[in-house]
Structure formats: structure tokens, C-alpha cells
Amino acid sequence: MMYIDVGKCVALAGFVSSALAYNTNDQVGADVEYGTFQNPSVHVRPRFRYWIPDASVNLSVVASDFATVRSVGMGGLELLGYYLYGNFPHPVAEGGPTPVDWTKYGWGTEAWAELQNTALQAIKDQGLIMDFALGPNQGAGVPAEEGNPGIMWDLWPFNASVPIGGCFNGTLPGWNEVTGGQFVAATVGLVTRRVNETFTASPAWLPAPPYNGADLTIVAESLQDVTGQVDTTTGQINLSFPANASGLEYQIFAYYQNQTDYYEQAPPWYVNTTVTQSPITSFVQNGSWVVDHYSSTGAQVVIDFWENHLLDNKTRNLIHEVGNYGWEDSQEFGAGTLVWWTPQLLHAFRSARGYDLTKYLPLIYRYNTEQPGPLASPDHYYTDEDDQGQSHINDYWQTVGSIFHEIPVSRDNANRRHSLRNSTKSI
């Protein structure tokens, strides 16, 4: 579970209050007001998770629920628009058909903003504190215009086999086959071993169908980045491979990035419903996309939406007074991606690890998110190194983990950000 400390983190929408003279982080190193054992303050009392189906709920009932929370001695609530897991993908349609118009009652709409303010006001009236999700469902995304570069990215791999001593004069495998795909890289390698295998596909909550594939070993020293030899207008490449190599075949790999368009809340036109959905007139009504969690661009999508659509003066004042954490609950969007990716990942990897990931890209699909990667055959690749290339996968994981927690910045920017984190900002 990932939390954003509203009292300290200016990086997300500047939710920092100059009115707070103490640290509101009541979970780590707290210097909040504790009260007494007989009468503890709201900062240390238990809090409920308050998850609602969508913004169509009765606002009077919401206020009444919050009063009940206070009456039983709790300290506050955690507000999240659950949106039935968005009815997306189809197999995960918790709660059955959506019974209301999500064009009107979707997350981030005027109806949601009214609900959020009602909740904040009720919290204030009861003398409680409130955590709130940064987006619907698990909080991993917000409404955004289609094609926004801050929406989550994916990397699609394709390959083709070439005989020992053969040539490849043609279009890269996968060229123009990925919708919205952008060419990223091309590599080659010598395969020396193939063992047929039966794998089990994910995601884990569905029946796990077996599929036939293979484990393939590639000579590490044969791996080459040939991206610079590709005609990026046509996808053409001309390659000749050594005839004296000892192995089974050469393979050419090509990689293309595109945006997953994976929904955190399904749009009205997609949702499983028994109610007519109104025409969409704004991207705010068109559901929520999972954002790129590995770039400041993705974070900016969340910031911009809150600043432009949810933080009017009333909301800002209420968050100052009773807001505790803005949070993302968990990264439950694995079924929407093949591997964790962002357009700047190769650069980040090179900066952090000191070598290029490009030629080792075939390896990272051995362990993906929650579904098998769409190679020409469902194969898992290894190198002939002592660790079978696991060190490169570990470096990939470490890089992804590092940029997830904090985007690399220059020394000057780091110093500036440190100063911001230790100051207050009026919103």
C-alpha cells in the first residue's frame, strides 16, 4: 500500500498546509497530537476504509455514516470510489452490471467532486481526519486525454529466426503490428540450445491455461544492438550472419512501445451496464487511465487533474483542515502490461547500472507482470553466463524499482526538491 503524506509532499498537487505546525505522518515518526490514554486524539485512533460504488450514492447517507464513525470512537475514514473494479477487464466484473450513468457519476466528474466535498465537510463537522485516493479503484490513475504521454506504457517484443550463415534483408518482425507502436530497438543473438517446455499463463485469479513454449539459451557475447542499422522510416534492415558459428540459429528481436490504455475505471461506453449511458462530452467523463508510474510525466497527469478539476477553494481549505493522506492503494494493473516500462527506461538503466539493457531485453520476458509476452513463440530466453543472465534481470528490476520510488534528478534539482519538502506551501 503506497501513501502520500499530505502534510509534507509537495510533489503531488502541492497538498501542503502552512496551517499545520506538526508532522501529520501518524504512521512513521509521528509528532502528532496524541491526546491521552482515556481520550486519544483522532490521529492515533483506528480509521475505517470507506469504499463506495460510485458518485451516485446518497450524500445524506454519507454524512450520516461519518457521524456513526465518530460515535463509535474511530478517528476517521479512508475515502475511495471503488467503481466495481471498473468492470475491467471483463472477467473482473465485481458487483454485477453498473446500475447508474457513469458519464454523470464517474470518478472526477462534478458529481464526484460534490461527494468528495460532502465527505470532507462531514469529517470536519465530526472532528475527524480523512485519507483519500488519488484516483478511482486502487488510485493508480485519473481521467486524461487519449494519447497523453503520461498514460502507462508497455514494450512489445517480436522475433524472427535466421539460419547459421544466413542473411536477413527485409522488414523487422512486428513492424506496424502494434497499434500506436513506436520502434524502440533491435538486437540479434545466437541460440545454442532449445528445450521444449509447458508453461502456465497468468493472471492468477483466472483458470491458468497451459501453453507450449521453449527455454532457449543465447550466447551472451553474440548479443548485439543493431538499432542503428534499421531504416526507421520503413523498418528495413540488412544483416549477414557468420557461417562458422556453432549453434542452432540466429534470432532477430525487435521492440515497440505503446500505451496500454489500461483503465482504472472503465468509460461509460465500455462498462457492463443495464442503464443507458449519456453521451461523453469531456475526457473527464471518459473513465480513468492508469498512469506511467516510472516517470514524472505520469505523476504530472495526476497533479494536473487534481489542480484543474478537484481542487477548488472549498476543497483546498477542507484538505488543509482535515486531509491526512492522499494515496494509491496498490499496483493492481499487472494484467494490463507485458513488462514494466517507460520511454526513459533504457536511459535510466544506463545511468544507474553503467551498461546498456538493450541487447538483454529478450531476458526480461521470463518474469513479466501477469501474462506471457507475445513473442513469435512463447519462449523464455537465457544466456550462457554462469547465472543464465539473471544479473541483468535483477538490474532491470532494481532500475524499475528505483525510478518508481523516485525519478532521478540532477544535483541542483535534488537540492531544490529537498528545500521544497521541508517548507510549506499555500494552496
N, C-alpha and C positions, 0 to 999 in steps of 0.2 A: 504494500500500500504506500503510495507516494503522497506526501503532504507538502503544501507550500505554506510557509509561515507568513500569514498576512501581516503580522507586526513587523517583519524585517525585510521581506523580499520585494524590492522594487522592480525586479526583472519581469514580473508578471503583473502588468497593468498598474503598477505603482500603488498597490494597496497598502501604503504605509501611512500611519496616522501620527501626526505630530501631537495629537491629544494623548497618546499612550506613553506614559513615562516609564513603563516597565516592559520587560520581555513577556510577550503573550505565549511564548512557546511553553505550553504546560506539559510537555512530554519529555523534553530533554533540557536539563539545566534550568529548570523553571525558576524565575524570580517573581512569579505572580503572587497576588494576594491569596493566602491560604485559608484565612478565617481561623476557626477553632475546631477542635475535635467534635464538639457538640453541634457546631454550626459552621461546617466547611463552606468555603466560597464556591461559586459556580465553576471556577477554573479547575477545581480538583474533584468535583462531583462526577459521577458517571453521566454519559450522554447517550441518547438513543440515535440509531440510524433511522432516518425518516425518508423512506423511498416511496415516491408516488408514481402512478402510472403515466401521467402526462399533465399538461397545464389546464385540463378541463375540470379538475377537482374543485369541490365547493370551498370557496375561500373562508367561509364562516366555520366550516368543519376544521380547516387547517388551524385557524386561530384557537378554536376550542381544544384541539389536540395539544397545542403548545401550552395551554393553561393546565391541562391534565399532567403534562410532563413536569411542570413546576410543582403541582400539588403532591406528586409522589416523591419529591426530593431530588430530582435529577438536575444536572447543571446546564443542559442544553440539548441541541439536536444537530444532526448532520443531514442537510437537505440535498437530495438527488432526484432528478427526473429519470425514473427507471426506463420508461418507454419500451417496456416488454422486451428488453434486449433488442429493441428496434425491429423485431421480426426479421432480422437479417443476420446471417443468411437464412434461407428458407427452413432448414432443419431446426433452427433455434428460434422457434416462434412461441416463446413462453407467454402464457396468458390468453392464447387464442386470438381471434380476429380483433383488430383495433376497433373500438366502438364509437370513436369520435373523429372529427375532421382535423387531421394533423396540419393542414395548411394554416388553420387558425390556432391550434393548440400545440404546435411543435415547440421544441426547446429553442429558446432565444427569441421567440415571437413576442408581440406585445402582451399576449395572454400570459406567457411565462414570466415576463418582467413584472407584471402585476402580481402574480403569485409569489415571486421572489420577494418583492417589497412587502407583501402581506406577511410572509414568514418572518422577515427581518423585524417588522414592526411588532409582531406578536412576541418575538424573542425579547425585544426591548421592553415591551409592556410587562413581561413576566420577570424581567431582571436576569435573563439567561444569556448564553453565548451560542453562536451558530457557526458550524463549518458548512461549506458549500462546495459543490462540484464545479470544476471549470467548464464542464460540458455535460451532455446527457449520458445516460448509461454509466459507464465507468469514468467518464470525464476526459476521454482521450482525444476529443475533437469538438469542433464547433462548426456552425454554418460558414461556408466560404463560397466564393465564386468558382465555378468549374474551371479547372486549369490553374488555379492559384499554386505557385511553386512551393508553398508551404504544406501542401497536402502530402500524405505519406507516399513514399517511393518504393519500387521493387526492382529487382535485377533478374532478367530472364536469360537463361543460358541455352545455347544451341550448339550442336557439334556435327561434324562430318568426318568420315574415315577416308584415309588415303593410303594405298599400298606402299610398302618399303620401296624406295627408289622411284616413286610415282610423282606426279605433278597435280597441282590444283590450280586451274585457271578458270575462274568463274566468280559467281556471287557468293558472298559469305552465307553460311547457313543461318536461317532466321531473318534475313534482311526483309524488311517490310511485312513481317508476320506478326509483330507485336503492335497492337493498337496504341497509337501515340508513342511508339517506341523511339528512343534516342540511342544511336550507336555509342557504346562506351569503349569497348576494347576487343581485340582479337589476339589469341595465343595459339601456340602449337605445342605438341608433346609426343614422345614416342611411348607407345603402350607395349609392355613386355609380358603382361600376364592378365588373363581374364578367367574369373571363376564365377560360374552361374550361381545366382542366389535367389531366394524368395524373400521379399521384404513385406512389411506390413505398413500400410499407409495410415496417416492420421487424418483428421483430428480425433482425439481420444474419446470424445463423447458420442461419436458415431460408430456403427459397426466397422471394424478395421479390415478392409478387404486386402488380401494378399496380392502381390503383383510380382512378375518375373523381371529380374534385372541381373546385374553382374557387379562384382568387385573388380576394378581394373587398376593395375599398377603402372605408373608413368615414371620414366627415368627423370629424376629431378634436374639433371644437367641438360636434358633435352628441351625443357620448358623454355619457350621464348615468347616475348611480347612482340607481335608483328602488327600492332595497331597502326604504326606509322606507314606501313606498306599498303593500307587499304585506301581505295578511292572513296572518300566519304560522300561523294555525290551518287555513285552507282553501287557501292558495296563490292566492287570488283577487287580481287587480289590474285596475284600470280606467284605461286610458290613451287619450288622443286625440293624434293626430299632425298637425303643420301641413300645410295643403293647398298652401302656396306654396313648399314645399321643392323644390329641383332635385336629383333623384336617381332611383334605381331603386326603392327600397323602404326601409322601416324594418325593423330586426330587434330582437326582444326576446331577451335572453340570461338564462339562469338557471343557477345553480351550486349543486351539492350535494356535501358532503364525506362520505366514509365511509372505513372502514378497509379496506385492501386484503386483509387476511388472507392475505398472501403468505408462503409457507413458506420458511424457510431449511433446515429438514429436514422432510420430509413426515411426517404422522402415520401410525401403523400402518394405520388404516382406508383410507388413500389410496394407500399405497405399492404399486408394482408388485412382486409377490412370488409365490413358489411355496410359501411356508411360511405356515401358519395363524398369524395374529397374535392374541395374547392380548387379552382384554377390557381396556379402559382404565379405570383406577380413579382416576387423578390427572392434572391438567393437565401434570405433569412428563413423563408418558408420551405426550403428545398432539402430539409434534413441536415445532418451534421457529418462532416468527413473526419476520419482520423487524420491527425496532422503528423508531419515529419518530426519524430521525436529526437532526431540526431542533428538538428540544425537550429540556429537562431531564427531562420526563416519560418520554421514550423511554430516556434514559440510566439513569433510576432503575429501569426494568424489568430492565435488565442487572445493576445493582448489587444489587437485591433478590434476584434469583435466585441470584447467587453467594453472597451473605451467608446466605441461608436454606437452600441446597441443596448447595453445593460447598465452602464454607469451614469445615469442622470444624477442631478444634485441630491435628490432624495436618497437614492441607493447609496451613493458615496458616503453621505452622512451616517446612514444606518450601519454601513460596514465599518466605518470609523468607530462607532459606538459599541457594536455587539459582534462584529465579524471576528472569527478566530482563525480558521484555516481555509484557504482555497486549495483544492486537492484534486488529484487524479487517483482513483481507487486502485486500479491495477491494469497492466498492459494486456488486456484480453482481446487482441486483434491479430493474433498469430495466424488464424485461418485465412486471413486476407493477404498474406505475403508468402513469398518463397524463401527469401532470406532477408535479414535486416539490412537496410540500405539507405543511403542518402547520396545525392550527387557529389558531395565533397568527401566521400569516404576514402577514396583512393589517396587523395591529398592528405587527409588526416592520418591515414595509416603510414604513409611515407614519413610524415613529420614525427610521428610518435615512435615508430618501430625502426626507422632507419633503412628500410628497403622497400621495394615495390610489391604490393599484393597482387598486381595484375596477373602475372603468369601462374599464380597459385589459386586463382578463382575457381577452377574445377573442384577443388577440395571442399569449399565451404558448403556445398550442397549435400554433403554427407549428413550434416546435422542442420536441418532447417527449422522452420517455425512449427507449422502444424500440417504440412502437406508435402509430398515429394516434388522436387523440382522437375520442370518439363524439358529435360534433355531429350535428344533424339531417341535414346533408350533410357530407361530409369536406372542409371548406373551410379555407383559410388566410386569415387576416384581416390587413389592413394599414391604416394611417391615411394621410391625405393630407398628413401632415407631410413635411418635406424628407427625413427619414431613414426614412419609412414606419412610424414607431413603434418603430424598433429601439432607441432610447434607453430606452424603457420596459421592453423585454425585457432589455436589459443591466442595468437597475436591479433587475429581478426576479432575474436570475442572481446579481448581486452580493449581494443580500439573502440569498438561499438559501445562497450560499457562506459568507457571514459567520456566519449562525446555525448552519451545520453545524460550523464550527470552534470557535465559542464562543458560547454563548447569552448575549444581552445581560443585564446585571445592573445594579443600582443601584451608585452610587459606594461606599456602605458595604459592600455585599456583595462588590464587587470588591476592596476593601481586605482584607476578611476572607479571601477566597479566596487573595489573594496571600500572606497570612501562613501559611495552611494549606499552600500549595505549598512554602513554604520552611521548614517544620517537619517533624517526624517523628511518626508515629502508630503506636501499638502495635496489632497485630491479633492 
